[in-house]
C-alpha cells in the first residue's frame, strides 16, 4: 500500500508521495489512484494508476549528518552520529538550495544534511 510520505517509482523516478486520492470507477473502467509526488531532482510529478496494478517501491535509506565544513570544490565535511567525519560527498548543484545552505553555514547556524 502506497501512502502519503512513502516512496514509489513514478515515471521511472523514485519519488516521495505528497498526496494520494482515489478516483471512482467509470462505466467501463476500474478504480484509479491519483498520486502527486516530489522527485528530488525533477520536482513535482503526477500519475494516475489503476488501483489493481502493482507499483515499484524503492528501498530508501536516509541518514542525517551535521554539516562541519563546505570546501571550495563543492565537497562537504559531515559529522556522523558516532562522531566520525565523512568527506566524500558533494553538495547538489541546485542553485537556490545551495545558496540557502551556504548562507546558513556562513551565518554560523548548525545545519543538518540528509543523505538518501
N, C-alpha and C positions, 0 to 999 in steps of 0.2 A: 504494500500500500504506500503510495506516494503522498506525503503530507507537506503542509507549509513548513518551511525551514529545512526540509530534507533536500537531497540531491538526486538528480537523474539526468540522463543524456537527452538533450533536446536539440534536434537538427545536427546531431553529431558532436555536440559540445557539452561537457559536464557543466551543469548549472545548478544554482541554488533556487529552489521553488519559493516564490514570494506570495503566490495566490493560486488557489485551486477552486474551480467551480464546475458543477455538472450541468450538462445541457439535456433537456428532456428528449425522449425518443420521438422521432417523427413517424409519419405514417409507414414509411418503408426503411427506416434507419434504426440503428441501435443507440443506446445512451452513449454520450460522449463526455469526456473531461476536457476542460479548458485550463491549460497551465500557463502561468506567467512566471518566468524565471529570469534570474540575473546571471549572466556569464561574466566571469572576472575580466576577460579580455575584450568581449564584444558588446557588453551592455545587455539591455533587455531583449529577451526572446519570448515568443509565444508559440503555442502549438495546441491543436485540438486532436485528441486521440480517442478512438473508440474505447469505452470502459472495459471491454473484454480483452483488449490487447495487452501484451506484456511490454514493459519498458525496461531499458537498460538502466541499472543503478550503479554508479561508480562507488568504489570504496574510498572515501575521502578521509584523510587524516590531517588534522591541523594542529600546529604547535605554536604556542606563544613564546616569544623571546623579548627580553628587554634590549632596546637599542642602546649600544655603547658609543659607537662612532660611525661616521659616514666618511668614506675616503673619496678623493677626487675622481677616481676611476669608476665610481658608482657602487663599489663593493661596500658592505657594511660589516661592522663587528657587533655580534649579538651575544647576550649572556643567557646561557641555558638555565634550567631550573636546578641543576646540580652545580651551578657556579663555574662552568667551563665556558670558554668562548667559542663561537662559531664564526668563521671569517670567510666562508666560501660562497656567500650569496650576494647577488647584485640587486639593487632596487629596481622596481619596474620603471619603464620609461614613460608611463602615463603622466603627462606634464602637471595637471592640477594636483594629483595625489603626491607626486614627487616634490612639488613646491611646498605643499602642506607639511610633509614630513620634514623637509629641510628647515623650514621656518620654525616649526615646533622644536626641533632639536637645537637650532640656533638660539632659541629663547630659553634653553635650559630645562625644557619640560621633560619629564620621564615618559618615554614613548614605548609602547609595546607593539611589536610587529607579529602578525600572524602569518605563518608559513603553511601553505597547503600543498 
